[in-house]
């Protein structure tokens, strides 16, 4: 519908380069991107605690013009944060992975974001459980509550 999306992706490193992030955001802004989504592979594996590296990188992305930050690497679901009217998903957990040795690594979430013009208007949460045969499935409302609690959201839909 005429919107131009830019996806910027960064791999895990103990020192994610915020100067490169800022330059990349400014470059895609100059190319006419209406919505900028940053993906960061960052954080401490197997912990729900947000690291300072995750927070600093995500906040810098938003500060310089990103509209959404989606993180991955910890293998567990971590909380969502609203920052300056934009959203950060620090870790959506696992989707398809063979880490069946713990309950937390068998959980994940998918998100569906509806955009109107260049603004996110609705976020839908789809909690996921990886079953014994490593197949992901959407969880029912009772099962999915734990994933929503980890994200720190109260229901399956957030209207913005």
Secondary structure, 3 states (H helix, E strand, C coil): CCCCEEEEEECCCCCCCHHHHHHHHHHHHHCCCCEEEEEEECCCCCCCCCCHHHHHHHHHHHHCCCCEEEEECCCCECCEEEECCEEEECCEECCCCCCCCCCHHHEEEEEEEEEECCEEEEEEEEEEEECCCCCEEECCHHHHHHHHHHHCCCCCEEEC
